Amino acid sequence: MPKITIITINYNNLIGLKRTVESVIHQTWQEFEYVVIDGGSTDGSAEYIESQSTHFDYWVSEPDKGIYNAMNKGIAKATGEYLLFLNSGDHLYSDVVLEEARKFLVERDLVYFDLNFVDKANSKIGIYPEKLSFSHFIYDTLPHPATFIKSSLFSVVGLYDESLQIVSDWKFFILAVFKNNCRYLKVDAILSTYYLDGISSKAINKVIIEKERQKVLNADFQGYVEDSNELLALRTTVCNLRKSKKIGLLVKLGLIHKF
């Protein structure tokens, strides 16, 4: 069994696919499995994949039912102990990251790193917390291009929910952490680069993301949501009080303690 399977999903993104594949095949450590799932592209992607087929352990180009259907196809073909989804357009941060990352892949269900975000000419590093709180998942997620998932975790949590358009990977992570108490590890290093032109990054999809997340939270975490909303309201109240001039005056007069 290989330690790592990298899975790349692509549909009509030839330029991005080349960027992804190049970053993988140029790694200094090459003892991994590479699976490419193409959704029947018509932009030359299939021909490119075939031309690079010696680098892939499995590849297919055929119509699918969406990104999560394609990702589930990749899971079905993967034989690695840990899976990394590096979809077309995204790429590994350097040629040595897999060699450096593999030593952390022990006794954990999720091993996640930081992620380099690129928006046109600008970039910033997304830093993820060492301890995962429920409130983190209310507004954020784990970076799938920078998270190794133990393959056996899919047998526990289930495959990606294909009824969701955008947030199925978020649903998987929140279920894994808070319903299945999976073991996780944060590594303080950058693993991958993610380009902010994907489906979840487009402004038009923000409404869908919010709607789908709320659906999952209401179905699986109603109690958490109620507690989280109360905590958020309390934090907002405290923040507003701290900004109050009247409270500031009372603190200066020594009538109340600073908080």
C-alpha positions as CSV (number, residue, x, y, z in Angstrom):
1,M,0.0,0.0,0.0
2,P,1.4,3.4,-0.9
3,K,1.6,6.0,1.9
4,I,-0.1,8.7,-0.2
5,T,-2.6,8.9,-3.1
6,I,-2.9,12.3,-4.8
7,I,-6.2,12.7,-6.6
8,T,-6.7,15.4,-9.2
9,I,-10.2,16.3,-10.5
10,N,-10.5,18.2,-13.8
11,Y,-13.1,19.5,-16.2
12,N,-12.2,21.8,-19.1
13,N,-9.3,23.4,-17.3
14,L,-6.3,22.4,-19.4
15,I,-4.1,25.3,-18.3
16,G,-4.8,24.7,-14.6
17,L,-4.4,20.9,-15.0
18,K,-0.9,21.3,-16.5
19,R,0.1,23.5,-13.5
20,T,-1.2,20.9,-11.1
21,V,0.4,17.9,-12.8
22,E,3.7,19.6,-13.2
23,S,3.9,20.3,-9.5
24,V,3.2,16.7,-8.7
25,I,5.5,14.9,-11.2
26,H,8.5,17.2,-10.2
27,Q,8.4,16.2,-6.5
28,T,11.7,15.0,-5.1
29,W,9.9,12.1,-3.4
30,Q,8.0,10.0,-5.9
31,E,6.7,7.0,-3.9
32,F,3.1,8.0,-4.2
33,E,0.1,7.0,-6.2
34,Y,-1.4,9.5,-8.6
35,V,-5.1,9.3,-9.8
36,V,-6.6,11.7,-12.3
37,I,-10.4,11.9,-12.8
38,D,-11.5,14.0,-15.8
39,G,-15.2,14.7,-16.4
40,G,-15.1,14.2,-20.2
41,S,-13.3,17.5,-21.0
42,T,-13.5,18.9,-24.6
43,D,-10.7,21.5,-24.2
44,G,-7.7,19.2,-24.8
45,S,-7.5,18.0,-21.2
46,A,-8.1,14.4,-22.1
47,E,-5.4,14.4,-24.7
48,Y,-3.0,16.0,-22.3
49,I,-3.8,13.4,-19.6
50,E,-3.2,10.6,-22.1
51,S,0.1,12.2,-23.2
52,Q,1.2,12.2,-19.5
53,S,-0.3,8.8,-18.6
54,T,3.0,7.3,-17.6
55,H,2.9,9.5,-14.6
56,F,-0.5,8.3,-13.5
57,D,-1.4,5.1,-11.7
58,Y,-5.0,5.5,-12.9
59,W,-6.8,8.0,-15.1
60,V,-10.2,8.3,-16.8
61,S,-12.0,10.9,-18.9
62,E,-15.7,10.4,-18.9
63,P,-18.8,12.4,-17.9
64,D,-19.6,12.6,-14.2
65,K,-22.3,14.1,-12.0
66,G,-20.3,16.9,-10.6
67,I,-17.2,17.5,-8.6
68,Y,-18.1,15.4,-5.6
69,N,-19.1,12.5,-7.8
70,A,-15.7,12.8,-9.4
71,M,-13.9,13.0,-6.0
72,N,-15.8,9.9,-4.9
73,K,-14.6,8.1,-8.1
74,G,-11.1,9.0,-7.1
75,I,-11.6,7.6,-3.6
76,A,-12.8,4.3,-5.1
77,K,-9.6,3.9,-7.2
78,A,-7.2,5.1,-4.5
79,T,-5.1,2.5,-2.6
80,G,-3.0,4.9,-0.5
81,E,-3.2,5.1,3.3
82,Y,-3.7,8.9,3.0
83,L,-5.5,10.8,0.3
84,L,-4.7,14.4,-0.9
85,F,-7.2,16.2,-3.2
86,L,-5.2,18.5,-5.5
87,N,-7.7,19.6,-8.0
88,S,-6.9,21.2,-11.4
89,G,-5.4,24.6,-11.1
90,D,-4.0,24.1,-7.6
91,H,-0.4,23.0,-7.1
92,L,2.0,21.9,-4.5
93,Y,4.0,24.7,-2.9
94,S,7.4,23.5,-3.7
95,D,9.2,20.4,-5.1
96,V,10.1,19.1,-1.7
97,V,6.8,19.4,0.2
98,L,5.7,15.7,-0.1
99,E,9.1,14.6,1.1
100,E,8.8,16.8,4.1
101,A,5.1,16.2,4.7
102,R,5.1,12.3,4.7
103,K,6.9,12.1,8.1
104,F,3.8,13.6,9.7
105,L,1.4,11.0,8.4
106,V,1.3,8.7,11.4
107,E,-1.5,7.9,13.8
108,R,-3.8,10.7,12.7
109,D,-7.0,10.7,10.6
110,L,-6.5,14.3,9.3
111,V,-3.1,16.1,8.9
112,Y,-3.5,19.6,7.7
113,F,-1.1,22.3,6.7
114,D,-1.4,26.0,5.8
115,L,-2.4,27.1,2.3
116,N,-1.1,29.8,0.0
117,F,-4.0,31.7,-1.5
118,V,-3.5,33.5,-4.9
119,D,-5.9,36.1,-6.3
120,K,-4.7,37.5,-9.6
121,A,-1.3,39.1,-8.8
122,N,-1.7,38.9,-5.0
123,S,-1.1,36.1,-2.6
124,K,-1.6,35.5,1.2
125,I,-1.0,32.6,3.5
126,G,-4.1,31.1,5.1
127,I,-3.1,30.0,8.7
128,Y,-5.2,27.3,10.2
129,P,-5.7,26.8,14.0
130,E,-3.9,24.0,15.9
131,K,-7.1,23.2,17.8
132,L,-10.3,23.0,15.8
133,S,-13.3,24.6,17.4
134,F,-16.9,24.4,16.2
135,S,-17.0,28.1,15.7
136,H,-14.1,27.8,13.2
137,F,-16.3,25.7,11.0
138,I,-19.2,28.1,11.2
139,Y,-17.2,30.5,9.1
140,D,-14.4,28.5,7.6
141,T,-13.2,25.0,6.9
142,L,-10.1,22.9,6.4
143,P,-8.1,23.4,3.2
144,H,-8.7,20.3,1.1
145,P,-5.6,21.0,-1.1
146,A,-3.5,21.0,2.1
147,T,-5.2,18.2,4.1
148,F,-4.2,14.6,4.1
149,I,-7.2,12.4,4.8
150,K,-6.7,8.8,6.1
151,S,-8.5,6.7,3.6
152,S,-10.2,4.6,6.3
153,L,-11.9,7.7,7.5
154,F,-14.3,7.6,4.5
155,S,-15.5,4.3,5.8
156,V,-16.4,5.9,9.1
157,V,-17.8,9.3,8.0
158,G,-19.0,8.3,4.5
159,L,-18.1,9.5,1.1
160,Y,-18.7,13.1,-0.1
161,D,-22.4,14.1,-0.2
162,E,-23.2,14.4,-3.9
163,S,-26.5,16.2,-3.2
164,L,-24.4,19.3,-2.2
165,Q,-23.0,21.5,-4.9
166,I,-20.2,23.2,-3.1
167,V,-19.7,22.4,0.6
168,S,-19.5,18.6,0.7
169,D,-15.8,18.7,1.7
170,W,-16.7,21.1,4.5
171,K,-19.5,18.7,5.6
172,F,-17.1,15.8,5.6
173,F,-14.6,17.7,7.8
174,I,-17.1,18.9,10.3
175,L,-18.7,15.5,10.7
176,A,-15.2,13.8,11.0
177,V,-14.1,16.2,13.8
178,F,-17.3,16.7,15.8
179,K,-19.4,13.6,15.3
180,N,-16.7,11.0,14.9
181,N,-14.0,12.6,17.1
182,C,-11.2,11.9,14.5
183,R,-7.6,12.4,15.4
184,Y,-6.0,15.4,13.7
185,L,-2.7,17.2,13.5
186,K,-1.9,20.7,12.4
187,V,1.6,21.2,10.7
188,D,3.0,24.7,10.6
189,A,4.1,24.7,7.0
190,I,2.6,25.5,3.6
191,L,1.7,22.5,1.5
192,S,-0.2,23.9,-1.5
193,T,-1.2,26.9,-3.5
194,Y,-4.9,27.5,-4.1
195,Y,-6.2,29.9,-6.8
196,L,-9.2,32.0,-5.9
197,D,-11.0,31.3,-9.1
198,G,-12.6,28.0,-8.1
199,I,-16.3,27.3,-7.7
200,S,-16.4,28.0,-4.0
201,S,-14.5,31.3,-4.4
202,K,-17.0,32.9,-6.9
203,A,-19.2,35.6,-5.4
204,I,-22.2,34.3,-7.1
205,N,-21.9,31.0,-5.2
206,K,-21.7,32.6,-1.7
207,V,-25.5,32.4,-1.3
208,I,-25.4,28.7,-2.2
209,I,-22.6,28.0,0.2
210,E,-24.5,29.7,3.1
211,K,-27.7,27.8,2.2
212,E,-25.9,24.5,2.0
213,R,-24.0,25.0,5.2
214,Q,-27.1,26.0,7.1
215,K,-28.9,22.8,5.8
216,V,-26.0,20.6,7.2
217,L,-25.9,22.5,10.5
218,N,-29.6,22.2,11.0
219,A,-29.6,18.5,10.2
220,D,-26.6,17.4,12.2
221,F,-25.7,20.1,14.7
222,Q,-28.8,21.9,15.8
223,G,-27.7,22.1,19.5
224,Y,-24.3,23.4,18.5
225,V,-25.8,26.0,16.3
226,E,-28.0,27.4,19.1
227,D,-25.1,27.5,21.5
228,S,-22.8,29.1,18.9
229,N,-25.4,31.8,18.1
230,E,-25.8,32.6,21.8
231,L,-22.0,32.8,22.2
232,L,-21.7,35.0,19.1
233,A,-24.4,37.4,20.5
234,L,-22.6,37.5,23.8
235,R,-19.2,38.3,22.2
236,T,-20.8,41.0,20.1
237,T,-22.4,42.6,23.2
238,V,-19.0,42.5,25.1
239,C,-17.2,44.0,22.1
240,N,-19.7,46.9,21.9
241,L,-19.4,47.5,25.6
242,R,-15.6,47.7,25.3
243,K,-16.0,50.4,22.6
244,S,-18.5,52.4,24.7
245,K,-17.3,55.8,25.9
246,K,-19.4,55.5,29.0
247,I,-17.8,52.2,29.9
248,G,-14.3,53.7,29.2
249,L,-15.1,56.6,31.6
250,L,-16.2,54.2,34.4
251,V,-13.0,52.2,34.0
252,K,-10.9,55.5,34.2
253,L,-12.8,56.5,37.4
254,G,-12.0,53.1,38.9
255,L,-15.7,52.2,39.3
256,I,-15.4,49.0,37.2
257,H,-12.5,46.9,36.1
258,K,-11.3,46.8,32.5
259,F,-12.6,43.8,30.6
